[in-house]
Every structure is written in C-alpha cells, then in structure tokens.
Amino acid sequence: MAFDISADEQDLVDAVTRISTEVLAPQAAAADESERVSDATLKTLAEVGVLGLNLPEEFGGPGVGSVAMSRMVAAVTEACASTASIITAQFLATDSILLAGTDAQRAEWLPKAAAGEIIGSFGLTEPGAGSNPAEMSTKATRVEGGWHLKGTKCFITNAGFADFIVVYAKTDSEAGRKGISAFIVDTAAAEGLNFNPPERTMGLRGSPVYEFTIDTVVPADALLGVEGEGFTTAMRVLDRGRIEVAAMSLGISKAALDAAVAWAGERRINGKPLNRLQGIAFKLADMYTRYRSAWLLTMDAAEQRDAEVDFTRSSATAKLAASEAAAFIADEALQIHGGYGFTRDFPLERYVRDARIYRIYEGSSEIQRTIIARSLAH
Ligand SMILES: Cc1cc2nc3c(=O)[nH]c(=O)nc-3n(C[C@H](O)[C@H](O)[C@H](O)COP(=O)(O)OP(=O)(O)OC[C@H]3O[C@@H](n4cnc5c(N)ncnc54)[C@H](O)[C@@H]3O)c2cc1C
C-alpha cells in the first residue's frame, strides 16, 4: 500500500502543482465572481497538457496512472475547484471515447482533446433522469444518413462552449439499459442544439453547467462504438470519474484544513492562539483524520484501478468518504475563522459552496451507498 508513482509521474505532479499555485489560485476568486474560468486560463492549461492528463501516450496524453492523476486533480482543485470541474468533465467525455470508441473515433477526437484544442462534455443527465439514467427519454432513431437525436439534457458541465458532447440516448426503448447508446455530437456541425443560459449554481460558479435541447441528425459514424453499449460505457466512465471526484474533494479539504491550521495558530483569544483551546484543537484533529482517511481511500481506489482489478466498490467508497469529508472539513474551517470565514474576503465560504456538489454529482452519496451495499451483498 505504497501508492508509489514513477519519477516521470512525480515530475508531472510537480509541474501541475506549480501551475496550479502560480496560475490557478490567483484567479479562483475572480472566476467564482465572474462565473467563468477565463479562456486565457484554459489556454494556459491546454498548453501544458492538463486537459489531456487522462489519456495514454498514443493519443497525446502523458499516460500516467490513476494514483498520479488523483494527485494532480487534487492539486488543481486545491487552487481552483471550478477549473478542476471543467477539466474532469473533459475527462468524462474523452474517457467515453477512449473506452468505447472505434479506432477511427479515437484517432479523430482524442489527440485534439489531449492538446486542449477542443473541449468535451459528457451528456448523460436529463430533467427526468439523474440518479437513474436508464430512465432517460432522449431518443436516437436510425434515419437515412445517420441518426436523429431528440431530447433534453440538463446540468451538463462545459456543454455551452464544448466542441463535442458525448450524448447518451435510447436507441431501443424496449431494451432497458441495453437500449442505450452514446453519440459523439460535433457541436459546430450539429444544427438543432439549443442551450439555455448557464444554471445559477451555489458553487463551482466558474464552471458553467447547461440545459440544452437537441433535435438533429448526426452522421452514422457519430455512434460511439457499438449500439446498445452506452449504459455500460457510462457506468465504466463514472467508475473512473468517481475517483476524480474523490480527488477533487481532497483538494478542497486540504485547502480548508491548511487555512484552518494557519488561522488557529495566528488568531488569539484571551491572549492565546485559538489552537490552544481544546475545543478548536479537537476540531483540527478530527478534520485531519477525515482528510487522511479520505486520502487513503482515494489512493487505494486509484491503485486498484491501476492494477486493473474491479474498482467499482472502491471508487464508490472513496467518493462517498472523500465528498462527505470535504463538506465537513470546509464547514469546520469556516467555523474556526468565525465571522471572517463568512465574508468573501476569505476563501472559506467558497470552499463550503464548492464542496457541496461532490455529494451530488457523478452519483449522489445515496447512490454510492447503494453501490457499496449491493456489492457487499454479492
Ligand atoms: C454542478 C453540476 C454539474 C453536473 N455536471 C454533469 C455533467 O457534466 N454531465 C451529466 O450528465 N450530469 C451532470 N450533473 C448532473 C448530476 O450528475 C445529477 O444532478 C445527479 O446525478 C443527481 O441527479 P438529480 O439531480 O436528477 O437528482 P435525483 O436523481 O432526482 O435525486 C434526488 C435525491 O434522491 C436521492 N436518490 C435518488 N435515487 C435514490 C436511491 N435509489 N436511493 C436513495 N436515494 C436516492 C438522491 O441521492 C438525491 O438526494 C451535474 C450536476 C450539477 C449540479
């Protein structure tokens, strides 16, 4: 249980950590206020390959393992959670193509995504189908020259500015999960894509999420891989994505814990630093314990993924523990800052708002418990 990474991976982790500290952290508050991580910031990340960190070398990525990836995702999030959400949505889109695409689809889309020349989006959720995507109503019907896609997707990260969206749709309404397929929708070529303005979200405000309707014909080769495999692909992608959500949770937890430790050492009450009060010291100890437990579970899931064993339960466990820990740690860190923590002059209120989503997206905490419990029953 060493969670070792190679020297090359360590160099990349160091480089991503450096760019996160130097470029992402200084713009995090502004991205939150303006409700958009700037194109200039994304361009800088693209230039150093951060938008393709999940991809193997043959498609232009660095080919790193999941343990190293988790460390990098945590470092990005520690600096700016909105940026991390944009990047990990890109990973969901490109992982879909990597796992299920044909050779031609991988060759067409992945190198450009790895270079950050194009941004992707993962379109699974619908107004009537979130926790249970098998209830989706978006349909794909075979027509002359391709497929007619028709339906509505909601809460889709990156969608409004994405170059391609992996849209999941029913190709056979009678076949349940086996009737779901995925399509690569080229947003520049597709007519009949209509985006609502971004949702007014509580946190991750720099990472816009969109509802959109789709009513368009896509070419036959837009079908991602094999017809009827879409649900399986989405679940495999989310198994990976949940380790990334756990890593994002670690990033906010670390930022909040470090801020709380520093503040508790500096702020004085009755002539003594706050951390000399047992009530505050115990909070810090509990926060550290939750952080460290979440870190170990996340790296354990990543290591299982790298070992190519079944990691569905461990990724669900890591996501559940780490997302709940992040919410707890961010809230306690704000509490330790007192009234200052409630102001926007400090990042604590942003950490609390941003961390809240990790218990909801890519399967809520309730869904993670369902996955874990089901796996125990077998
Ligand atoms: C900021 C943000 C970004 C997102 N990005 C994306 C994206 O890029 N792509 C995408 O496809 N989706 C995305 N989503 C959607 C997200 O994954 C869903 O919101 C999430 O899966 C929950 O679905 P829902 O909102 O429909 O809630 P519901 O499914 O309606 O759930 C409501 C409540 O019921 C609980 N519940 C549901 N089923 C069960 C059960 N079986 N047992 C116990 N409790 C249950 C849930 O835990 C929740 O508390 C995003 C959402 C947000 C807010």
The ligand as an SDF file (V2000), in Angstrom:
LIG
                    3D

 53 58  0  0  0  0  0  0  0  0999 V2000
  -22.7990   21.4480  -10.9470 C   0  0  0  0  0  0  0  0  0  0  0  0
  -23.3020   20.2040  -11.6010 C   0  0  0  0  0  0  0  0  0  0  0  0
  -22.5740   19.6340  -12.6440 C   0  0  0  0  0  0  0  0  0  0  0  0
  -23.0360   18.4770  -13.2770 C   0  0  0  0  0  0  0  0  0  0  0  0
  -22.3690   18.0080  -14.3800 N   0  0  0  0  0  0  0  0  0  0  0  0
  -22.9050   16.9660  -15.0820 C   0  0  0  0  0  0  0  0  0  0  0  0
  -22.3180   16.5470  -16.3310 C   0  0  0  0  0  0  0  0  0  0  0  0
  -21.3020   17.1020  -16.7840 O   0  0  0  0  0  0  0  0  0  0  0  0
  -22.9160   15.5430  -17.0290 N   0  0  0  0  0  0  0  0  0  0  0  0
  -24.0390   14.9190  -16.5700 C   0  0  0  0  0  0  0  0  0  0  0  0
  -24.5230   14.0190  -17.2450 O   0  0  0  0  0  0  0  0  0  0  0  0
  -24.6220   15.2920  -15.3960 N   0  0  0  0  0  0  0  0  0  0  0  0
  -24.0880   16.3000  -14.6470 C   0  0  0  0  0  0  0  0  0  0  0  0
  -24.6800   16.7170  -13.4780 N   0  0  0  0  0  0  0  0  0  0  0  0
  -25.8900   16.0310  -13.0120 C   0  0  0  0  0  0  0  0  0  0  0  0
  -25.6690   15.2140  -11.7370 C   0  0  0  0  0  0  0  0  0  0  0  0
  -24.8840   14.0860  -12.0090 O   0  0  0  0  0  0  0  0  0  0  0  0
  -27.0680   14.8660  -11.1650 C   0  0  0  0  0  0  0  0  0  0  0  0
  -27.5940   16.0790  -10.6480 O   0  0  0  0  0  0  0  0  0  0  0  0
  -27.0070   13.7950  -10.0900 C   0  0  0  0  0  0  0  0  0  0  0  0
  -26.6920   12.5500  -10.6630 O   0  0  0  0  0  0  0  0  0  0  0  0
  -28.3260   13.6590   -9.3350 C   0  0  0  0  0  0  0  0  0  0  0  0
  -29.4150   13.5830  -10.1990 O   0  0  0  0  0  0  0  0  0  0  0  0
  -30.6940   14.5380   -9.9690 P   0  0  0  0  0  0  0  0  0  0  0  0
  -30.2050   15.9210   -9.8220 O   0  0  0  0  0  0  0  0  0  0  0  0
  -31.6800   14.2590  -11.0390 O   0  0  0  0  0  0  0  0  0  0  0  0
  -31.2900   14.0930   -8.5570 O   0  0  0  0  0  0  0  0  0  0  0  0
  -32.3450   12.8960   -8.3170 P   0  0  0  0  0  0  0  0  0  0  0  0
  -31.9240   11.6960   -9.0700 O   0  0  0  0  0  0  0  0  0  0  0  0
  -33.7220   13.4200   -8.5590 O   0  0  0  0  0  0  0  0  0  0  0  0
  -32.1530   12.6330   -6.7700 O   0  0  0  0  0  0  0  0  0  0  0  0
  -32.8210   13.4180   -5.7600 C   0  0  0  0  0  0  0  0  0  0  0  0
  -32.4580   12.8460   -4.3950 C   0  0  0  0  0  0  0  0  0  0  0  0
  -32.9200   11.4950   -4.3010 O   0  0  0  0  0  0  0  0  0  0  0  0
  -31.8550   10.6510   -3.9150 C   0  0  0  0  0  0  0  0  0  0  0  0
  -31.9840    9.3480   -4.5400 N   0  0  0  0  0  0  0  0  0  0  0  0
  -32.1270    9.0760   -5.8630 C   0  0  0  0  0  0  0  0  0  0  0  0
  -32.1820    7.7340   -6.0610 N   0  0  0  0  0  0  0  0  0  0  0  0
  -32.0360    7.1560   -4.8300 C   0  0  0  0  0  0  0  0  0  0  0  0
  -31.9890    5.8120   -4.3700 C   0  0  0  0  0  0  0  0  0  0  0  0
  -32.0700    4.7900   -5.2270 N   0  0  0  0  0  0  0  0  0  0  0  0
  -31.8680    5.5980   -3.0280 N   0  0  0  0  0  0  0  0  0  0  0  0
  -31.7690    6.6450   -2.1610 C   0  0  0  0  0  0  0  0  0  0  0  0
  -31.8010    7.9350   -2.5540 N   0  0  0  0  0  0  0  0  0  0  0  0
  -31.9240    8.1920   -3.8630 C   0  0  0  0  0  0  0  0  0  0  0  0
  -30.6000   11.3660   -4.4290 C   0  0  0  0  0  0  0  0  0  0  0  0
  -29.4540   10.9560   -3.7310 O   0  0  0  0  0  0  0  0  0  0  0  0
  -30.9460   12.8100   -4.1640 C   0  0  0  0  0  0  0  0  0  0  0  0
  -30.6660   13.1120   -2.8090 O   0  0  0  0  0  0  0  0  0  0  0  0
  -24.2320   17.8570  -12.8190 C   0  0  0  0  0  0  0  0  0  0  0  0
  -24.9360   18.4230  -11.7570 C   0  0  0  0  0  0  0  0  0  0  0  0
  -24.5180   19.5960  -11.1790 C   0  0  0  0  0  0  0  0  0  0  0  0
  -25.3600   20.2150  -10.0930 C   0  0  0  0  0  0  0  0  0  0  0  0
  1  2  1  0
  2  3  1  0
  2 52  2  0
  3  4  2  0
  4  5  1  0
  4 50  1  0
  5  6  2  0
  6  7  1  0
  6 13  1  0
  7  8  2  0
  7  9  1  0
  9 10  1  0
 10 11  2  0
 10 12  1  0
 12 13  2  0
 13 14  1  0
 14 15  1  0
 14 50  1  0
 15 16  1  0
 16 17  1  0
 16 18  1  0
 18 19  1  0
 18 20  1  0
 20 21  1  0
 20 22  1  0
 22 23  1  0
 23 24  1  0
 24 25  2  0
 24 26  1  0
 24 27  1  0
 27 28  1  0
 28 29  2  0
 28 30  1  0
 28 31  1  0
 31 32  1  0
 32 33  1  0
 33 34  1  0
 33 48  1  0
 34 35  1  0
 35 36  1  0
 35 46  1  0
 36 37  1  0
 36 45  1  0
 37 38  2  0
 38 39  1  0
 39 40  1  0
 39 45  2  0
 40 41  1  0
 40 42  2  0
 42 43  1  0
 43 44  2  0
 44 45  1  0
 46 47  1  0
 46 48  1  0
 48 49  1  0
 50 51  2  0
 51 52  1  0
 52 53  1  0
M  END
$$$$
